[in-house]
Amino acid sequence: MKYYALEGIDNCGKSTIIKKLKEDFPNFNYVREPGTTIFAEQLRQVAFSNLDADPVAIQVALLSARIDLSSQLLAKNQDTISDRCYLSLAYVDGFEKEICDKLLATNRLLVPLLPKKIIYLYVSPEESVKRFKNKTMEGYDTINVEDIKRRLDRYDYLLDRVKELSISEVVRVNAERDFSLVYNDIKDIVYGEKR
């Protein structure tokens, strides 16, 4: 079973790429994280409800959703592409490296199936904000370059840790290029392993 996840900051193009992948790889299973299972979707609603909850508590809830989803993926045993993965830690307010390290280790220990390969779509903070102004996003009222810069720093830290810990392979793709170039890179990654 192949298990890929698309990751990146807001408006990097994940949803558009997944829509196109569904056309080219219809036999894959497509999921979103958090979400997909009934339990995970309910936790998603809580996580995005802007409750004044401790960010670590939210991440533990998302860990529970991840365990539920991965258990179902194992039972299904079908090649899968996920919109996001355990790197949602990049969205923790008050990001502390020590806590994120512990959460990464906990995910590795408790989640029965983590993505084999994470395809990380990079866009600059300025490009993200520019794209954000053209659409409404779940869970966000406003967004700015400084917020995105902080998330990018968190992603860089987490991606380095994921590599050091050998949790998942990470492939970085520059998503500021023309869509066809970005998509072809991703399709080559997925198709290359399907041969």
N, C-alpha and C positions, 0 to 999 in steps of 0.2 A: 504494500500500500504506500503510495506517495502522498505526502502531506506538505503542502506549501502554504505560506501565509504572505499576504501583501501588507506591508507596513509603511508608515510615513506620516508626516504632519498633515494637518488639515489641508484639504484641497490639493493633494499631491497627485490625484487622479486614480486612486484605487477603485472606486465604484465604476468609473467609465471603463477601466481596463478589465475588470471582472465581467462586466456586461459583454464585452467583446470576447473574452475567454469562453464564456458560456456558449457562444456561437461556434467557436472553433474546437472546443473540447466539451461537447454535450454529455459525454459519459462520466465526467467528473462530478463529484458531489460539491456543492457550493454552500458555504456557511459564513456566518458573521460572528465576530466575537466582540463583546459578549452577545450572546443570543443563540438563535436557532432552535434550541430545545424550549419546551414550555417553561421549565424552571429558570433557564438562563434568560429568557425574554422578560420574565417577571423581575429578575434581578437587574436587568438592563434598565427597566423603567425606573427602578429605585435609584440606580447609579446616576442616571441622567435627569433626575427630578430636582436638582439643585438644593437638596436637603442640606442642612448644616450638620453634616456627619463627618466624623474623623476620616481622613483620606485612607488611612491604613485599614479601617473597618470596611470601607468600600472595596478596597483591593482584595480583602479576604472574602467578601461576598462574590467578587468576580472570579476569584480562585475556585469557589464552590461551583459557579456556573461553568468554568473551564473543565473541572473534573467531570461534571455531568455530560457536557458536550463530547469530551474525548472518550468517555466510556461508550457513548452511542456511536461515535466514529469507529472505534475498534470493533464493535459488534457488526457494523455495516461493512467494514473492510473494503472500502471503495476509495480510489484516488480522490483527494480532496484539496480544494483551494479555499482558504479562509480570508475574509476581509478583517484584518487585524489579528492579533494573537496576544500572548502574555506580555508583550512590550507596551501594553497599555499603562504600565508603570510610568511611562514618560509623561503621563497626564496627572500625576499625583502633585497636588499643591503642597508646597513646603517640602519638596523633594529632598530627601536625605539619603546619601549614598549607602550608609550602613543599613538603613531600613530596606532600601531597594535590593541590596545584596541578600538580605535575609528573605525577602519576598521571592527573589529569583531562585534561591536555594529551595524554598518551600514549594514553588511550582515544579521544580525539577524532581523533588522527592515525591510529591503527592499526585501530580497530574499524570495519568497513565499514558497519554500520547501528546507530545509537543511537536510542532512543525519540524520536519527534517530540514527544510530550507525556508529562510525568511528573505523575501525579495523586498528590499528597502528602497522606496521611491523618494529620492531627494529633490526638494524644491527649496529655494531660499525663503527666508521670512517675508521678504518683500513680495515675491511671487505668490506666496500663500495668501497674504492679505489682499492682494489684487484679485485673486480668484474668489476669495471669500466674499468680496463686495458684490459679486455677481450671483450669489445664491444664499439661501437660508440653510443653516446647519443645525442638526439636532443637538440640543444641549448648550448652544452658544447664543448669547445676545449680542456680544461685541467681541472683537478680537483685534489685536494689534501686533506690530512688528516685535515689540519687546516680549510679549507672551510667546510668540513663535520662536524667538531666539532662545528663550529659556527651555522650551520643549526640545528644540534641536540639540541643545547642550545635554539634556537628559537622554535623548536618543543616542547621541554619540557615546555617552558613558555606558548606557545599557548595551549597545551593540558591541562595544569593546569587551564588556563583562561576559556577554553571551559567547563571544569568540574564545575568551580565556577559559571559560568553564566548559567549552565544547557542548553547549546545550543544543544549538541549532547552527547550521551553516548560514552565513549572511552574504547575500549578493546585493551590492549597491547599484542602483540604476538612476542615472540623471533624468529626472522626470520633467525638466524644464524644456527639453527638446520637443520637436514635432511629435505629435501623438504616435504616428506610424513608426517612428524610430524607437520610441519607448516601448510600444507594444511588441514590435519585432524582437527586441531584446528579451522581453519577458516570455514571449512565445517560444523563443529558442531555448530558454532555460527549461520550460515545461516540456517542450517537444523533445529536446535533447535527451531527457531522462525517460521519455516514453518509448524510444527506439529499442 
